[in-house]
Amino acid sequence: MDSAARKLCTASCSSSACYSSRNPNPNPFPYLRFYTHRNKSRTPSFKSIKCIQTSNPCFFSPLPCSAVTASASSPPIPSISEKLANYKLELLVSEFKSLSEPIDRVKRLLNYANNLPEIDESVRASENRVMGCTAQVWLEVKMDNEGRLRCRADSDSEITKGFCSCLIWVLDGAAPEEVLAMKTEDLAELNVGKLSGSQSRVNTWHNVLISMQKKTKALVAKREGMPPTEPFPSLIVNADGIHAKGSYAEAQAKYLFPDELKVKELANVLKEKKIGVVAHFYMDPEVQGVLTAAQKHWPHIHISDILVMADTAVKMADAGCEFITVLGVDFMSENVRAILDQAGYGEVGVYRMSSERIGCSLADAASTPAYMNFLEVASLASTSLHVVYINTSLETKANANELVPTITCTSSNVVQTILQAFAQIPNLNIWYGPDSYMGANIMELFQQMTMMTDEEIAEIHPEHNRNSIRSLLPRMHYYQDGTCIVHHLFGSEVVQKINEMYSDAFLTAHFEVPGEMFSLAMGAKRRGMGVVGSTQNILDFIKKKVQDALDRNHDNHLQFVLGTESGMVTSIVAALRSLLGSAKSTSRKANIDVEIVFPVSSDSSSRISKSSSEVLNFVGIGDSVKLPVVPGVASGEGCSINGGCASCPYMKMNSLTALLKVCHLLPNERNVLSAYEARRMNLRTPQGKLIADAGCEPILHMRHFQATKKLPEKLVSEVLHLHGNGRPVS
């Protein structure tokens, strides 16, 4: 017998996974041991010989107990210096790949499920639950005196038990570095799952492995005497209430139960003066808390992403509202003003929340000469389309549309807009801006698509395949100098901590985040544990996962990392309280805890340089103290980059005090609110068009696309007839 083979088997037998006394079948993987015997036409790769090392058979050994000998045609047996876990995985992959039919692979899993050792009831604790699995899965990982990992698992699903049985056979007794080195892509080679188009079985492999790796990291840190990492602050929501962990979360939670007197004051003045309120998800928690509570008394209050704000304002005008107050940045109020004018409601007043400019770093990036230069280059290229992010001013959209045919997009429809444009217009060049992170993320997504199957690509867009995606990459261009100061905070240091402490949690990320966070969330998305998209996409994802947990009716703890502006938590908590409250009133008995994690530093604090020329001072209406707001990360904006606080200083200019003051002063008979009126675009473009009209045209193109899933013929015609100087050919 080869000495290396003896050592390899001995190493496997030394594992605490030798459970012969506990299991009536000493060989839980008989197919792995004798898998070559199933096909008589194949030359056996291994032939068994009598066990000479120990009288106890190895419970989790794929090889005949304690020794194998290679036939002339067999692959070389790895030396003892090679990783045992990798070798076991290779055997397991060969085992499942030899089964061509999905149903046969599932049957094999069921067979292995019967051999998963029973665990103590104490292991089935909530802290051992694996998140993201349709079934209930419990996993315990400990480290023995030799520094090797000992794993136990169980599930209420027989198929999932089979997964756990295989993973534990591969990794029980492994060194920590072996566990941490294994990738979810390695498990994809097992080719188990995707039965009836479902991805859930593939996800189970991944989720259990990632949970195992997270527990391994914690054990290694403890062994090496490293102090425990301080967790991010979070809010825990359940049917009985809300619990805040960390000072930052406590500040967020403070306004979830607003002062009832303020709620009544706001609701009464809104009803009396027929005022509608449209607010962005990123509002300050105090404002959102009062607005959410006031909705019960006055229906014309709406909190949403930017796409819905203007549409809702029109509906409010239809219902008789005489004024619309906009809680957001200036381009949002300008957009509401223009859409109301187009809808025939020019007499409805639109008001902002500050006499000062409420800016936006991203919108400002598109108003620079550099961005116009980017579009000048685009206008010189043949067959060009400008896809502009909706978070830009009407003036930007209008001026851009005169240089290059332009369509607006949102974070939720940008990918579909671009893919449809490439499919609909031959040899198209697309110029996206101004968000550099989103542009880079779109490019990364398209690069990933070139490695997908044509079937997987068709699920994203039916008119594309690998060849078409490869061909469009050189014709996709994006602006590289525009960022949102909030999403800029989700960089490498934040991602490192998420990887360390929250790798098994549900990850959410706005499309505007830096590439590190995008890649992390996209990885989670592929295994059903994440979402990348707009604020509404994030909210819908969280609601769906919680509803799924409620439908399963098992005790559960769900953890979501909030990869966007922290002000969104108010809408999330309101939705969760509604879901959990409704469930409590039914026959469901399960206890569901939902934890919203803020990827921020608990001790984040404003560090403002008094000498900075970029400090913007503003005075809240009714306040006597000037509050400094720094409009950029480089200037030391509100929270540290090392942990960030994901809070937009511009959005915080929309205070509750300002809203109440504006409402009480309406109607503006004494003209004291002239500085608060949303700007009406009476300026004209270089070609003489009204900016309000020209700026709305790209938005109308987007609305057509949303309704029909096609670019409007007018826009296509403009693109096809664009001359090299940027003007249509007559």
N, C-alpha and C positions, 0 to 999 in steps of 0.2 A: 504494500500500500504506500502511496506517495506521502511523504512526511508532511508536506504542506497541507494536503487534504486532511490528514489526521488532526493537525493543529486547527485548521479551519472548523472542523466539526466539533472539536473539543471546546473551542471558543464559543460556538453556538450552544453546546450542551451546558456550559458553565452558567448560562443565563438563568435567572430565577424563573424563566418561563418554562422550566421542566416540571410539569405538573402531573406526572404519571399517577400519583396517589390520589389526585383530586378529579381526574378525568378518566372515565372508563375507556375512552379511545385514546391511546397514547400518541396517536399520529393524527392531528387535526388537519393536516394537509397531505392526504394520501395521493392526491392528484399531482401535487408538486413533486412528491417522491418518485412516483412511477409514471409521470405524465407521458413519457415516450411510449409506454406500452399500449396507449389507446389507439395508436396508429401503427398497425403491424408493418406497414410499408416503410416506416422510418427506421433508420439505424439507431438503436438506443444510445442516448448521450451518456447515460450513467448506468452502471449495474451495481446492485447492492451486494455487500458482503456482510458477514456476521459482525455484530457489534462487539468490539473488543475493549472499548474504553471504559464502559460503565454498564452496570446491570439496569440502570434506570433509562428508559427510552427518552429521547428528547421530545418535549411537547411541541415546541415550535421550531423544528428543524425541517427544512424541505428535503434534506438529504437523508439516506439511510443512516440509522443512528451510528454516530461516531466515525464513520468512514465511507468514502466512495472511491471507486477506482475508475479511471477514464478508459474508454474504449479508444481504438485507434482513430476514430473519426470525431471524437469529442473535443470541445473547445478546451483550452488550457485552464486548469483550476487556478484561481488566483492565489498568490502567496499570502502568508499571514499578515504581511504589511499592508495589504490592500484592505479597503473598507468593507467590513462584513455586511453592513446595512445596504450598501450599493449592490453587492453581489446578490443578496436576498431579493432586492427589488428587481434585478434583471431576471431572476428565476420566475418571479411573480408575473412580470410583464410577458415572458415567454409563455407562461401558463395560460394567461387570458387571451393573448393574441392567437393561440392555437384554436380558440373557439370562435368560429366565424359568425355565429348567430347570436344576436343580443340576448335572446331568451336563454341560451345555453350559459352565457356568462352570468346571468342573474341566478340561474340554478346553482352554479358553482359557488356564488356568494352565499346562497342559502345553506349550502352544505357546510361551508366554513363557519357560518353563524352558529351552527350547532356545537362547535368546538370552542367558542369563546368562553373562557372560565367565568364562573359566577363571581359576582363582586358583593361586598358587604353593602347593606342598605345605606350606610353612612356615605358611600361614594355618590349616591344619587342626591346630592345636595345642590342647591341652586348655584353655588359658586363654581360647581363643576360642569354646569350646562354648557354645551357648545352652541353658540349663536349661529343663526342662519340656516339650520337644518330643518327640513319639514318635520322630521320625526324628533322625538326627544333623545338627545345623546348626552351621556355623562362621561367625562374624561378626568382621570386623576394621574398626575405625573409626579414622581418622587425621585430623589437621587440617593443611591446606596453609598456605602462607605468607600467603595472604589471609584466613586465619581461617575457611575453609569446610571442611566435613566431607567426607571421601572414604571411601566405604564399599565393602567387598568381602564377598561371602558365598558359601557353597556348602552343599550338603546331599547326603545319599545318597538322598534321596527326590525324584522328579521334581516332584511336586506342591509340596513345600516349596521346591524351587528356583524354581518359579513365584511363590510368595509373595515370596521374597527378590528376585527380578527386579523385581517391581512396587514393593516398598518402596525398593529402591535407586534405581530410576528416579525415584521421588518425592523422595527425601531426599539422594541423592548430590549434592554441591555446594551443599547448603543451609547457611544460617547456623545456628549452634548454637541460637539462640532459636527457629528454625522447627522444629527437631527436638524440642526440649523442649516446645514448645507443642502438638504433636500428641497427641491423646488416643486411647486404645484404642477409645473409643466411635466415633471418626471412622472407624476401620477396619471397625467392624461394618456400616457403610453399604455396604461392598463386597459384602455378601450372598453371601460365598463360605464354604462350610462347611455344617455341619448335614446332611450327606448321610447317610442311614440313621440319623438321630438322633444322630450323633456330633458332639461339640463340639470334637474335637481339632484340626480344621483352622482353626476360628475362633481357638483358643488359639495356634496357630502365629503368626498375624499379630501377636497381642498380645505374645507372648514375645519375638519378634525385635525389635519396636519398643522394648519396655522395656529389653532388653539394649543396644540402640543408644543409648537415652537415658542409661543408666548410664555407658556409655563416654564419651558426650559430656560429661557433668558432670565426669568425671575430667580430660578434655582441657582443658576451660575452666578448671578450678581450676589445672592445671599452667601454662597460658598466663598466668594472672593472678598467678603466683608464690605461690599459696596453699600452705602446708605440707600434706603429705598427711594426711588424717584418720586418726587412730588407730583401727584396727579393733577390734571387740568381741572379747573372748577366745573361743576355740573349741576344741573337741576334734575331731580328725580320726581316724576309725575306718576301717581297712581289714582285709583278710584277714591281714595280717602284724602288726598291732598297733594301738596308739593313740598319737597325737602331740598334745600340748597346746600351744596358742598363747596366751600371756598368763598372768600370775600367777594370775588367778582360775580359769582352766581347769586350771592345774597343781594347784591345791588340790582341784578336783573329781576330777581323775584320780588323785590320790594314793591314794585308797581303792578304786579299781576292781580292784586286785590286792591283796586284804587279806592280813593276817598269818595264815598257815595255822594257827598255834597257837591264835589266837583263834577261828578257824572251827571247829576241832576241839573246843575247850572248850565253845563254845556248842552245837554239834550233840550232844555227849555228854550235857550236862545236860538238853537238851530231850528226848532219847530216854529217858534214865534216869527222868525224872519225868513223862513223857507231857504235855509242854507244847506247845501250839500257839501260833504267832505270826501275828497279822494286823497288817500295817503299811500306812500310806498311802504313795503315790508320793512325797510331799514329805519323806520322811525325810532325815536327814543322810547324805551320801555314805558316810561311814565305816560307819554302821549298815547301810545298804543293801548295801554291798559285802560285808560279812560275812554278812548274811542270804542274799544271792544265792548265795554260795559254799556256805553251809551247807545249802541246799536239796538239794544232791547227796547229803547224808548223812541228812537228815530231811525227809520230804515235807510235813510239816504247818507249812510256812512260806509265807506268801502276802503278796505286795505288790500293792496294787490301789488303785482309787479307793474312795470311801466306800461306794458302793452295794453292792459285792461283799464288803466286810469282814465284815459280820454274817452273811451267808449262808455264807461260808467258815468262820466260827467254828462254825456249826451242823454243817457237814460234818465238822469236826475233832472235835467232840463225838461225832458218830455213829461216828467211827473209833476212839474210845476215849481221846481227850485229856481229862485231868482238870483242866487249867488252860488258860486262854487269856490270853496277854499281848497288850495292844493298844498299838501304837506310833502315836500320833496325838494329837489334842486330846481334851478331856474328853467332849464330846458324842458322839464316836465310841465311846469305851469304854462310855458309858451306853447307847448304841444296841445295842452288842453284848450287854451285860448283859440288856437288856429282850427282845431277840429270842431269846436262849438260854432265858430264863425262859418265854417263850411257847411255845417248842419242847419244853418239858419237861425242860430241863437246868439247873434251878435249883441243883443241887449242884456244877456246874462253876464253878470260881473264875475271875473276870475281874480282871486287874490292869493298872493304869496304870504309867507310868514315873517318876513323881515324887510326893513327898508334898505338894507344892504344887499349886495349881490350874494346869492347862494350858489356857489360854484360847484364844479365837478372836475377833478383832475383828468378824467378820461375825455369828457366833452371838450375841455380846454385844449387837450392834445390835438383834437381834430380842427381846432380854430387857428392853428399856427401856420406860418408860411411853409414850414417843413411838410405839413400834411398836404397843402396845396401843390407843393413840388412833387410829392408822391403821385398825386392825381394827374399832374402835367405829364409825367412819364407814362402813366396809364393811357392818357389820351393819344399818345404817339404810337402805341401798340395797336395792331389790328385786332378787331373783334374783341373788344374789352367791355367788361361789366364791373361796375363798382358795387360791392356789397358793404353797406355801411351799418354799423351797429346802431341800434335805436337810441342808445345813450349818447346822443349828440344833438346839437341845437338845430332848429329849423334853418338857420342861416347856413350852417355847414352843409346840410342836405341840399339846400337850394343851389348854393354855389358849386357843390360837387356835381350835381345833376347837369349843370351846364357844360362841365368839362367832359364827363364820362356818364353814359347812361347808368342810373343808380337805383338800387332797390334796398330797402331797409330790412334788417333782420333782428331777431332777438336771440338770446342765448339758447332758447328752446327750439328754434327752427333754423338756426344758421347752417347746420350740417345738411339738412334736407334742402334748403334753398340753394346751397352751392352745388350739391350733387345733381339736383334737378336742372340747374343752369348748364352744367357741363353736359348733361344728357340731352338737353333740348337744343343747344346751339353748338354746331360743329366748330372745332378748333378754337374754342373760347379761351380767353385769358381772364381770370378773375383777380380783382384787386380788393382785398379785404382790409378794413380798418375801422376805428383806430386802435382797438385793444390788442396789444402785442402778445400778451399771454394767450388770449383766445386764438389769435392767428397761429401761434406756435402749436397750441394744443390741437387745432384742426389739422395742421400738417402732420402731427404725430399720429393722430387718429387715422389719417389716410395711409400713412406708412404702415401702421398695424394692419389695415385692411388688405394690403398687398400680400399678407401672409395668411389671410383667411381663405376658406374655400369659396367658390362661386356661390354656393347655396347660402352661406353665412352672409356674404355681401348682399345678396338679393334680399335678405331679410331687412337690411338697412335701407337699400334702395333697389327696386326691382329692375332698373335699367342699367345696372352696373355689374361688372365682374372684375377679376384681378387685372386683366389687361387694360380695361378702361380706367381703373384707378391708377395703375402705373403711368398711363399716358397723360393723365391730368396733372400729376405732381409737378412737372416743370412749368405748367401754366397757372399754378396757384401762387399768388403773391400776397404778402401781408405787410402792413406798416409795422415798423419795429421800434417805435419810440412813443408808445402810449400805454399807460397803465392806470388802473384803479388803485388808489392808495390803500384801500381796505384789503383787497385781494392780494396786493403785493406782500402782505404780511405772512401769507401762507407759503413760506419758503422752506429751505432745506432744514433749518433747525427745528421748525415746527413739525415737519414731516418725520424727522428722526425720532422725535418723542412719540408721535403717533405710531410709528413702526414698533417702537419698544413697548408701549403700554396699551395700545388700542388696535393692534393688528387684527384682532378677531371681532372687532366691533363693526357695525354698519357705518360706512364712510360716505359722507355727502360732500360734494364740491361744486361750487359755481364754475361755469365754463371760463371765468376770468382769472382763475387762480394760476400761480406759476406752475411750470412743467412738473416739478417734483410732486406737488400735491395732486395734479391732474393724473399723472401716471399711477400714483398710489390708488386714487379713487377709481380709475379705469380698471385696474387689476381687481379691485373689490367688485366692481360692476360685472365683470366677466363671470364671477362665481356667485352672482345674485346677492352680493353684500354691499352694493354701493350704487350711487347715482351721480352722474355728472350732467349739469344742465342749468336751468333757470331757477329762480327762487320758488316758482310754482312747482317745477319738477321736484325740487327737494321736499317741499311740503307734501306733495302727493305721494312720494316714495315713503316717507315716514308714516303717513296715514295708512298706506296699504300694508306695510309690514306689521303695524300694530293691529290692524283689522285681521290679518292672517293669524296672528297669535291669539286674538280673541276667539276666532272661529275654531281653533284647535282646542281651546278651553283647557289648557294646562298652565300651571304656575310657570311664570317666565320673567326673565329680566332682559330687556332689550336696551342696547346701548348704541346711541347714534352720535357720531362726531360731526359737529356743525361747521362745515367748511365754507362759510360765507359770513356776511355781516351779522353781528350778534343781535341786533335789533329784531331780527326775524323770529326770535324765540317766542315773542308774545303770540304771534299767530300760530306757531307750532303748539304751544301750551294750550291755547284756546281750543284747537282742533282735538288735541289729546284728551282734554277734560270732557269734551263732548262725547268722544268715542268711549272712554272708560266709564263715564257716568251713565251712558245708555246701557252699557254691558252690565253694570252693577244692578240696574233695575230689572234685569232679566233673570233667567234661571242659571246663568253662567256663574260658577263658583270659583273660577281660577283667579289667582292674584297676579296681575300683570304690572310690573314696574317698568317705566320707560325713562331712561337716563339720557338727557341731552348734554353732551360734553362740549365745552367751549375751548377750542385750541388756543388758549391765552395763558399768560402768566398771571397768577393770582396777585402778585405785587406790582403789576404793570402800573406805571404812573406817568403823568405828563411831565416831560422835561423840556421846557421851552426856553430857548435862548432869547434873552431880552434884546440882544443886538440884531436878531434876525430881521431882515427887511421883509421877509415873507409872511410875518405874523399878520393875520387878519383880525382886527378888533371889531366886535359888534356888540350892540346893546340889546338885550331881550326887552321887548315892550313891557313896560311896567317895572323893569329892574333898574337899579341904580348902579350896579357893578358891571364893569366891562369884563367880558369873558374872552380870553385869547384863544383863537383856534388856529392851529398851524396847518397849512394846506398841503403838506407833503411829508412823506416818510423821511426824506433826507433832512428835513428841518426838525425832526424830532416829534412828529405827530403823535398826539395823544397817548400812545402806548409803545412799548419797546418792540423792536423788530424781533428780538430774541424771545419769542413767545407771543408777541403782538397782542392787540386787544380787539382786532376786527371790528372797529367801531368808527363810522364815518363822521368826521367833525362837521362837515357841511350839513348832513342830515340832522345833526343835533341842533342846528339853528332853528329848527321847527319846534319850538317849545310849546307846552300847554298854555303858558302865560300869553304867548303871542297869539295863539289860536283864539283864546277867550277874548282878548282885547280886540282883535279884528272883528270878531262876531258881534261884540257889543257896540262897536262903532258903525256897523252897517245899518241902514244904507249910508253911503258915504256923502251925506248931505253937506257937511262942512269941509269936504275935500281934504280931510286929514289923512286919508289912506292912499293918496295918489302914488306914493313911493312903494306901496304894497301891491299895486295892480300888476297883473301879468302883462308883459310887454306884447303889444299888438304890432306885428311885423308890417309896417308901412313902407319899409325900405324896398329897393328893387335890386335885382341881380344885374350883372354887367350887360346882359342882353335885354334888360328892361322889364322883366317879369316881376310881379310882387313876390317877395320872399315867402310870404305866408302860403301862396299858391304853389310856387315851385318847390318849397320845402315839403309840402304835403304829398306831392306826386310820388316820391319813393315809398312813402308809407302806404299809399293806395295800391302801388304795385305789390307790396307785401300782403295786403289784405286780399288781393286777388289770388295770390299764390296760396294763402291759407285756405281759401274757399275752394279752390279748384285743383291744388297740387301742381299747377302749371304756371310758368311765367306768362304774364299777359302778352298778347301779340304785339301791342304797341311797343313794349319794352324790347322784345326780341327784334322787331323791325329797326328800332333805333340802334341796337348793338350791331346788327348786320350791315347797316348803312353808315356806320361811323367812319369818317375819313381820318387820316393820320393826323390832322391838326385838331382833332377833338370836336369838329362840327359835323353834323349830319350832311351827307351828300344829297343835294336836291335832285 
